Amino acid sequence: MAIQTSIKRSFILWNVLYIVLCGGLGAWGAYDYWVTIPAQEEAVATYEELNVRRAELEMRGVLWTLLAKKTDGTITETESETLEEMR
């Protein structure tokens, strides 16, 4: 009588589950790599440009405020020094 062996059914199911899980996580990683991350890099570049623009506009606002105070004659000594530094 010959010995007959076979693979247990649960072993096959677990391996199929692992393959599906690894494939799903791999697809998710590939999607992040080729779609999500480049989109985020574009958003970061846009944010940095806008942040520089915002800083420029804030400096303009301070400058115009100090110039208006100087015109009105209500500027303080420290504000006057700040105005001279900004010029």
C-alpha positions as CSV (number, residue, x, y, z in Angstrom):
1,M,0.0,0.0,0.0
2,A,1.4,3.4,-1.1
3,I,1.5,6.4,1.1
4,Q,-0.7,9.2,-0.2
5,T,-0.2,12.8,0.8
6,S,-2.1,16.0,0.1
7,I,-2.1,19.6,1.1
8,K,-4.6,20.5,3.8
9,R,-7.5,22.7,2.5
10,S,-7.0,25.4,5.2
11,F,-3.4,25.7,4.2
12,I,-4.4,26.5,0.6
13,L,-7.0,29.0,1.8
14,W,-4.6,30.8,4.1
15,N,-2.1,31.1,1.3
16,V,-4.7,32.5,-1.1
17,L,-5.7,35.0,1.6
18,Y,-2.1,36.1,2.0
19,I,-1.7,36.4,-1.8
20,V,-4.8,38.6,-2.0
21,L,-3.8,40.7,1.0
22,C,-0.2,41.3,-0.4
23,G,-1.6,42.1,-3.8
24,G,-4.1,44.6,-2.4
25,L,-1.4,46.3,-0.2
26,G,0.9,46.3,-3.2
27,A,-1.7,47.9,-5.4
28,W,-2.4,50.5,-2.7
29,G,1.3,51.3,-2.5
30,A,1.6,51.6,-6.2
31,Y,-1.4,54.0,-6.4
32,D,0.2,56.1,-3.6
33,Y,3.5,56.2,-5.4
34,W,2.2,57.1,-8.9
35,V,-0.9,59.1,-8.1
36,T,-1.2,60.4,-4.5
37,I,2.4,61.5,-3.8
38,P,2.9,63.5,-7.0
39,A,-0.4,65.3,-6.4
40,Q,0.7,66.2,-2.9
41,E,4.0,67.4,-4.2
42,E,2.2,69.8,-6.5
43,A,0.0,71.0,-3.7
44,V,3.1,71.6,-1.5
45,A,4.7,73.6,-4.3
46,T,1.6,75.7,-4.7
47,Y,1.4,76.2,-0.9
48,E,5.0,77.4,-0.8
49,E,4.4,79.9,-3.6
50,L,1.3,81.2,-1.9
51,N,3.0,81.4,1.4
52,V,5.8,83.6,-0.1
53,R,3.1,85.8,-1.7
54,R,1.2,86.1,1.6
55,A,4.4,87.2,3.4
56,E,5.0,89.9,0.8
57,L,1.4,91.2,1.1
58,E,1.7,91.3,4.9
59,M,4.9,93.4,4.6
60,R,3.1,95.7,2.2
61,G,0.2,96.0,4.7
62,V,2.6,96.9,7.5
63,L,4.4,99.4,5.3
64,W,1.2,101.1,4.2
65,T,0.0,101.3,7.8
66,L,3.2,102.9,8.9
67,L,3.2,105.3,6.0
68,A,-0.4,106.3,6.8
69,K,0.5,106.9,10.5
70,K,3.5,109.0,9.4
71,T,1.3,111.0,7.1
72,D,-1.2,111.5,10.0
73,G,1.6,112.4,12.4
74,T,0.6,109.6,14.8
75,I,3.6,107.4,14.3
76,T,5.7,106.5,17.4
77,E,9.5,106.4,17.6
78,T,9.7,102.6,17.3
79,E,7.3,102.6,14.4
80,S,9.4,105.3,12.7
81,E,12.5,103.2,13.1
82,T,10.8,100.1,11.7
83,L,9.6,102.2,8.7
84,E,13.2,103.3,8.0
85,E,14.4,99.7,8.3
86,M,11.8,98.5,5.8
87,R,12.8,101.1,3.2
